[in-house]
Amino acid sequence: MNRLAHRTLAALSVCCSVAFAQNNQPNAGRPLAPAAGAIEFNPKPFRVESMGLTISLPKDANASSTSIGAQSALEIIGPDNLWYVAARIVESGDLKLSLAEVAETNLRTQFGDGVLMVGNVGSSGATLLERVQNLQVGTLPAERFYVLGPQDGKDAKKVRIVYGVTFIKLGPGRFAYFETSMGEPQFEKARPQIEATVATAQFADKPALEAAQRALFDAGAKFLEGVDEAKLRAVIADSQETWWRLYVPAKTGADADAKELGYRRIRMFVGKRGQIDPKRDPKSFRGADNDEGFLVQVDVRALLGDNNEILTDSQGMFFLSLDRSQETWALTTRVRDGKSDKTSDEIGHRIGNQIKLKKADGRDATLLVPDKTYVSRMETFVLHRLLVLSRLTTEFAFNTYSSETELVDIRRESVEQPADKPGIYRITSRLGEGTQPQIATLKQNGDLLFADLGSGVRIEPTSKDQLLRLWKSKGLPLD
């Protein structure tokens, strides 16, 4: 399915010559980027909880992070796509492994055989531009090198790539890698931005990080123990059909001046598994089609692109068995962009802790989910209401499947009841690693008043008639 469409559905749910240093001598304990103050950073740092990493980004840079099992990674795209950095944490069973050994092993992969001296060309055809040891990132020891990739043997005019790595020793056998690449002509401009960015990296202590994550998952597991058929029936009865407006409010506060981004309709009901295909005749249901459970239908229209030139329509049908042990879902997305008109589908089934996925392009996958902290696709649409009704004001972590990443992500929820706003709850959500926090404001019965999704985007309840009038008045597509 189109990644833009997935992001929308998720939001609507709640990356010449250059003069180089000519020495290879250690510079004892010097900071990684003494000129960091010359780079303008975003005021709010970027966090990757699963890595225990907090890092500042240059203005106009973008970052995202992913997690696969216990492995997490951060990707940063510099301003104007000038440079790229990928960060990860690597652990070794050899607790005596030194920073120099880690750096040299990686450097040899790029350089090949030969004497590791600045200016030398290795057997790979790469040139060592710089290797600096005894650096520091905060109080942590670090080392860095840059290598100029080999010349293209078939095209001498092809731009050569500069590859660099900064290694940071976090503890015995534990290292952070910051790998970067860019075209040779961009190196001189990109280098100070990259080094200043890496210099801002801060890492949490591993035992403290693991303890904090365990506490959040324990809270999530305890909460889910209390979610049963009766509670799900109650929240569905309270929700029924709702309409939602997604937009960027105008400075004037007038609806007429706001930028419309999309809308959604959500229907919740108790029914049969076979109803995930609304076109099927119930008389044709057989076997598991007749299983009773909870269903959520989500219809989304989104306007993408700077000039609303991309029209996306998505429908998701999500089924959960009464005992929560099984689920089925079907997603269909149509993306129209000029003459391009593409449709994609995803079907998912879960029995116990095993998810089987089937894509329209023929790709199949099987994923395993945690037994105690997994929240079904259907339950993600009622999770905030359930959290408010529990009256638990704390932080939680859950696992959920994401169609965007095609992975089981970590979802974090922080529930507050502001002392100055009786009867009002505020929930801050992170739907995956590196995602922007979404802040929802709800009534004490779990009804959503509005939610701020980041970057100035807001979602709030409305009605079908109000949406029709608003979109007609703005000449927006309704067919």
N, C-alpha and C positions, 0 to 999 in steps of 0.2 A: 504494500500500500504506500502511496505517496507520503513522504516524511512530513511535508507541510500540512497535509491533511491530518495526519496523526497528531501533530502538535496542536492543531486547531481543535480536534475532537477531545484531546486531553485537557486543553484549556477550558473548553466548554463543559467539561466534566468537573469539575472542581478539583572554522579555523583560517671594460675600463680597467684600470689597474688599481690595486689597493696596496697601501704600504702597511706592512706587518712588523711586529716586534721581532728583532733578530737575536734574541737571547732565549735561553731555555733554563735560566737559573731560578731556583726556588725563591719566593718572596715571602719571608716568614710571617705567617699569620695575618696577611693583609686582608682587608675586607674585599669581598667579591666585586663591588661596584662603588668606589668612593664618590663617583659623580652621580649617584642615584637621584640627588635633589634636582638635577637638570631635567628629569623626566616627569611629565605631569601624569599622575595616577588618578584613577577613579577613587572617590572618597571612601567607598565601601569595599573592603577586601573580598576576595572570592574564597569560598571554603569548600573543601572536599572532606566531609566528615569521616568517610571510611579510610582515608589516607592520613587523617589527623593533620591535614595541610591547610594553612591559611596563607594566601598570597595576594599581593596587590597587582592590579592590571593597569597598564598604560591606558590613557584615555583613548577610546575608540577601538580598543582590543576586545576580542570576544573569547570566551572560554566555555568548555563543556567537559563533563566527566562521565565516565562509564564504569560499571562494575560487572564483572563476570565471576561469579562465585566469590572467592576471597580476594580476587585480584581487581584493583582499581587503577584507573589511569586518568590523567588530566591532559586536555589539549587546549592550547592557546593559539589563536590567530592574531598576529600583530596588526596595528593600524594599517589600512590600505592593503591588507594581505601581503605585507612586506616580508613577514617571517612567520615561522611556525615553531612551536615548542610542544613536545610531548613529555609528560612527567609520569614516573611510576616508581614504585618501591620494590626493590629486589632483596630477597632474604636468602642467605646461604647457611648450610649446616656447619660450615667452617667458621667458627666464631673468632678465629685468629686472622682471618682474611683482612689484609690491609687495604687502605684506600688506593695506594699506588699500584697494588696488584690488580685491583678491579679496573682501574683506569687503563693500565697497560694492556690487559687482555682485550678490552674493548678497542683500544687504539690499534692494536695489531690486526684486528678484524678489518679495519678501514685501510690501514697503511700497508699491511703485508710485511714481508721480510725487509730488512735493511736497518741502518743505524737511525735510531729515533732522535734526530736532531732537526731543529727548525730549518726549513729550506730544503731538506733532503726529500728525495722521491723514493717511495717504497716500491716493492714488487707489484703492487696493485695499480701503480701509476698515479697514486694519490700523493699529494705534497703536504708535509706537516707544516702548518702555519704558525701554530703556537701550542705550547704545553706549559701550563703554570701550576705549580704545586704549592702546598701550604697556604691555600686560601681559606677564608672563613665565611660562612653564611650564618650570621648571628654569632653564636659561640661554637658552631659545629665545623669540623674540619672539612675542607672541600678541595677539589682539583678540577682543572678544566683543560680541554684541548680543542683546537680547530684543525680540520683537515680539508684541503681543497681536492675535490674529486678528480679522477682522471679525465683527460681530454677524450672526447668522443672520436674514436678512430675513423669513423665514416664521415663525420661532419665537424671540421675544425672550427666552424663558426658557432657551433652549439654552445650555449652558456654552460660553464662548469658550475657545479654545485658545491657550496661550502657546508660541511657537516661538522657540528660541534656537540660536545657533551660536557655538562658539569655534573660531577659526582659529589654527593654529600654523605658523609658517614653519620648515620643516625644512632648507631649502637653496635655492639658485637654482631657481626654477620649481617647487618641490616644497612642498606644503602638506598639513597634516592638518586634517580637518574633524571636529568633534564636534557633531553636531546633536541637539537635544533637543526634546521636546514633552511637555505635560501640560495638564490642565484648569486654568483660572485659579484656582479655589479651592485647588488643590494647590501653586501656585507658591511661596508663602512658605515652606512646609515643605520642598519638594523642592529649591529652589535651592541651599542650602548643601551638600546631599549631592552634587549634580551638580558644582558648582564644586570641591569638595574632591576628588572622584574624578578629574576632568580634570587637576587640579593634580599628581596623582601620575604622570601619563603620562611615560614615558621612551622615547626612540626610538634605535635603533641607527643608526650611520652607514651610509648606503646602500651604498657600495662594500664595506665590511666585511661587511654583511649578504648581499650578492649572492655574495661570495667564499665565505662559510660555507655557503650553500645549494648552491652549485655543487660544493663539496667533498663534501657529503653525497650528492648525486645521482651524482657520479662514483663514489663508493664503492658505491652501490646498483647502478649499471650494471656495474661490474666484478664484483660478486658474481653478478649474474644471468647473466653470460657463462659462468659455470661450472655453471649449472643445465641439465641435459640429460635425455634420456629415461632413461638408466641411473640417475641420482640420484633421479628422481621414482618410478621403479619400486621402488627400494630403500626410500624412506620410506613408500610405500604398503604395501609388504609388512610393514613394522614396525608400522604403525598399525592396519590392519584396522578392527574395530569397537570404539568406546569410548563410555562413558557419563559424563556430567558433571553435577555438582550446582552450582546457583547459589543462594547464600543470604547472609544477614547473620549472622555468628557472634554468639552471645550472650556477655554478660560472664561468665557462669558456665562457658563452654566446652562446655556440654552440647548435643548435637544436638537434644535434645527442646525446648530453650529457644530455638533459633535460628529466624530468620524465613526460610522457604523462598520463593524468588523464581522458581524454575523449574528445568528440567533440559533436557539435550539428548543426542541420540544421533548419533554420526558414523560413517558407513561409508565406507570408501575401497576402490576396486577398479579394475582395468583392464577395460574393456568397450567397448561401442558407444555412439555418440552418441545413438541412438534411445532408450537407456535413461534419458534424462533424464525420460521419462514412464514411471514404473514400471508403469502399467496397460496399456501397449502390449504386444501379442504380438510377440516378435522376428521371427516369420514375416512380419509386415507391414512390416518395415524395407525401405526403398528408398533407393538412392543414398547421400547423405551420412549417412543413418541408420546405415549400416554402417561408418562411419569409426571406427577404433580409437583409443582414448585413455584418459585418466585421469578417473575419476568420483568425486565426493564427494557423499554424501547426508547432509543435516543435518536432523534432526527436532527441533523445539523446542516445549516447553510452558512458558508463562510466566504468572505471576500478577501482575497489575498492579492499581494502585489501593491506597488506604490499607487497605482491608479485603479485598483479593484478589477484588474484585467483577468484575474484567475478566479473562477467560480468553482467552489468545492461543495459537493453535497455528499453527506455521509449518513448511513443508517446502521445502527448497532442494535442487535437483539441479544440480550444476556439472560440466560436461564441458570437458576440455582436450585438444586433439590432441597426438599424440606429439611433434611438432616444436614445440609451444607457439605456433604461429602462428594457431590458431583456437580459439574457445571458444563454448560455448552454455550457457545456464543458464535455469532455470525456477523461479520462486518463487511459492508459494501461501500466503496468510495468512488465517486465520479469526479474527475478533475477536468474542467474545460478552460483552455488557455488559447484564445484565438481559434485556429483551425484544429488544434489538438483536442481530442476528447478521449480520455482514458478512464477505464473502470478497473478496479482491483478488488479482490475479495480475500478474506481470511476467515477460516473456520477453526474453532478451538474446542477441545473436549478435555475435561479433567475428571479422573476417577481417583479418589484419595489424594496422593501427593504427586501424581504424574499427569502432565499436560501433554497432549498431542496436538500439533498444529498442522494445518494444511493451507497452503497458499495457492492462489490462482495460477502462479507461474510454475507450479509443480514442486516447489520447495516444501518439504515436510521437516518437522523437527519434533523432538521429544525433550521436555524439560521436567526437572524435579523441583518441587516447592517444599518449604518447611511445613511440618505438620501443624505446629502450634501458632505460627505468626502469619499465616497466609490469609489474605483477604481476597475473596472472589471478585470477578469483574462486576457482577451484579451488586455486591455489597459496597463497592467504592462509591456508588451513587447515593447510598444512605448512611455512609460512615459518619459524616459530620452530625447528622441528626442523632445517631446512636451515641456518639461521644457526648453531645450536649445532654441528652437524657440520662446518661450515666452519672452526671454531676461530678465527674472526676476531672480536676484541674491539675494536670501534670503533662509530661511528655511521653509519647509513645513511638514505637517503631514497628512497622509491619512489612510484610513482603507482598508485592503485587506484580502481576504480569503486565508488561507494557507492550502494546502493539507497535509503538514507535521504535523502541530499542530491540524488540523481539527477545527480551530478557526478563528475568524475574528481578525487579528493582526493589530497593529499599525506600519505603515511604515513611516520612516522619510527620507527626502531628503534635503540636503543642497547644493545649487548651487552657485558656485563661477566662476568668470572670472579673472584669475590671471593677475595682471597688467603687469608682465614681459613676458606674453605669449599671445599676441594679437591673436584673432581668436580661442582661445582654451578655453574650459569650463571644469570645474572639478565638479563632483557630488559625494558627500559622502552619501551612502545609508545605512540605518539599516532596514532590512526587517522584523524585529520583536524584541520583548524585549530580551535583552541579546545576540543578534547575533553580530558577528564581523562586523565592518564597511567595506563596499565595496566601493572602490574609482575608479570611472570611469573617463577617460579622453576622451573628445569628440571634434570634430570639430564644428565650428559655425553653420553648417547645421544639427547637431545632429548625424552625423556618429561617431560611437565608434572607437577610436584608440586602446585602450586597457583598461582593468580594473583589479585592484588588489583586490582579494577577501579575503585577509587575510591569514595568515600562509604560506606566500610565493607563493600562488596560483595565477595564472594570466590567463585571457581569452582575446583573441584577434581575429580579423577577419582573415580569410584565404580563401582558395578556396578548392573545392572538390578534384581537381587534386593534390594540395599540400598536403592535408591530406592523400590521398591514398599513395603517394610516401613516406611520412614520416612514416606512420604506417607500410607499407610493409618493409621499411628499418630496422625497429625495431622488426619485427616479431610479431606485435600486431594483435589481432583477428579482421578480417574484415567481417567474414561471419555471 
